[in-house]
Amino acid sequence: MELINKLNWRFATKAMNGEKVPQEKVDKILEAARLAPTSSGLQPFEIFVITNQEVKEQIKPHAWNQPQVTDCSHLLVFAAWDNYTEERINNMFDLTNEIRGFKNEGWENYRQMLLSTYPQRSAEENFTHAAKQAYISFGAAIIAAAFEEVDSTPMEGFSPEAVDEILNLKEKGLKSVLLLPIGYREESNDWLVNLAKVRKSKEDFITEIK
Ligand SMILES: Cc1cc2nc3c(=O)[nH]c(=O)nc-3n(C[C@H](O)[C@H](O)[C@H](O)COP(=O)(O)O)c2cc1C
């Protein structure tokens, strides 16, 4: 199947059958998420991979009791930095220098520019910016899952405060942003599986400026 066929095959799965996704496929989905581009390359979020059934059970009532939370194979939680700090910014710039093996004046000037703007902004503004970056990675994970013919359900329908509490995210300086159960569809129990995919027409979606 080519990518577009797989993207038509995927849907926001409403019922999963509990079957385990092979680790090799999970690794590829997570790698696609890790390779997603982010603003200034800061990657201001982390992913928690939950296979512990008790933890999934704890989360479910705080996620509108959506059954995929417990019937999935792996529950991915995308959690963004609660703020941009000097330390967090410096860590990513230092990592770049370490991996590339050299320091570059332009890059160091860019570091100073971020250091003189991001930490001074409100935590709320910085968290919102960080959360947007998590969405990019989330999209990459959804597409990678489809590519691997693994089902997933993108989820904003949960209480971030409750999930933060369950996963002790506050003490890590993180806030949950998105859930992504991955697993396999339970066709007999899924009201959406046979319904046509609904998208705006290309004409209403794309404007060519030639
Ligand atoms: C950010 C985001 C949050 C969503 N939250 C939920 C959710 O909590 N529960 C759910 O069943 N579907 C959720 N959806 C699924 C959307 O409703 C679905 O992707 C959209 O209707 C398009 O349908 P499709 O994904 O089946 O093609 C979410 C999708 C996105 C992208």
The ligand as an SDF file (V2000), in Angstrom:
LIG
                    3D

 31 33  0  0  0  0  0  0  0  0999 V2000
   -5.8510   16.8080   18.0510 C   0  0  0  0  0  0  0  0  0  0  0  0
   -6.9500   15.8060   17.8930 C   0  0  0  0  0  0  0  0  0  0  0  0
   -7.7320   15.4430   18.9760 C   0  0  0  0  0  0  0  0  0  0  0  0
   -8.7180   14.4640   18.8570 C   0  0  0  0  0  0  0  0  0  0  0  0
   -9.3860   14.0070   19.9750 N   0  0  0  0  0  0  0  0  0  0  0  0
  -10.1700   12.8930   19.8540 C   0  0  0  0  0  0  0  0  0  0  0  0
  -10.6750   12.2360   21.0020 C   0  0  0  0  0  0  0  0  0  0  0  0
  -10.4420   12.6150   22.1360 O   0  0  0  0  0  0  0  0  0  0  0  0
  -11.4290   11.1120   20.8030 N   0  0  0  0  0  0  0  0  0  0  0  0
  -11.6930   10.6140   19.5680 C   0  0  0  0  0  0  0  0  0  0  0  0
  -12.3720    9.5730   19.4620 O   0  0  0  0  0  0  0  0  0  0  0  0
  -11.2310   11.2250   18.4570 N   0  0  0  0  0  0  0  0  0  0  0  0
  -10.4730   12.3300   18.5720 C   0  0  0  0  0  0  0  0  0  0  0  0
   -9.9320   12.9160   17.4480 N   0  0  0  0  0  0  0  0  0  0  0  0
  -10.2360   12.3320   16.1400 C   0  0  0  0  0  0  0  0  0  0  0  0
  -10.9130   13.2750   15.1520 C   0  0  0  0  0  0  0  0  0  0  0  0
  -12.2520   13.4520   15.4750 O   0  0  0  0  0  0  0  0  0  0  0  0
  -10.7300   12.6750   13.7620 C   0  0  0  0  0  0  0  0  0  0  0  0
   -9.3490   12.5980   13.4990 O   0  0  0  0  0  0  0  0  0  0  0  0
  -11.4170   13.4940   12.6750 C   0  0  0  0  0  0  0  0  0  0  0  0
  -12.8110   13.4680   12.8500 O   0  0  0  0  0  0  0  0  0  0  0  0
  -11.0720   12.9500   11.2910 C   0  0  0  0  0  0  0  0  0  0  0  0
  -11.4370   11.5970   11.1710 O   0  0  0  0  0  0  0  0  0  0  0  0
  -10.3710   10.4370   10.8860 P   0  0  0  0  0  0  0  0  0  0  0  0
   -9.2010   10.6570   11.7730 O   0  0  0  0  0  0  0  0  0  0  0  0
  -11.1190    9.1680   11.2390 O   0  0  0  0  0  0  0  0  0  0  0  0
  -10.0070   10.4960    9.4390 O   0  0  0  0  0  0  0  0  0  0  0  0
   -8.9570   13.8990   17.5700 C   0  0  0  0  0  0  0  0  0  0  0  0
   -8.1790   14.2870   16.4790 C   0  0  0  0  0  0  0  0  0  0  0  0
   -7.1820   15.2040   16.6430 C   0  0  0  0  0  0  0  0  0  0  0  0
   -6.3040   15.5310   15.4450 C   0  0  0  0  0  0  0  0  0  0  0  0
  1  2  1  0
  2  3  1  0
  2 30  2  0
  3  4  2  0
  4  5  1  0
  4 28  1  0
  5  6  2  0
  6  7  1  0
  6 13  1  0
  7  8  2  0
  7  9  1  0
  9 10  1  0
 10 11  2  0
 10 12  1  0
 12 13  2  0
 13 14  1  0
 14 15  1  0
 14 28  1  0
 15 16  1  0
 16 17  1  0
 16 18  1  0
 18 19  1  0
 18 20  1  0
 20 21  1  0
 20 22  1  0
 22 23  1  0
 23 24  1  0
 24 25  2  0
 24 26  1  0
 24 27  1  0
 28 29  2  0
 29 30  1  0
 30 31  1  0
M  END
$$$$
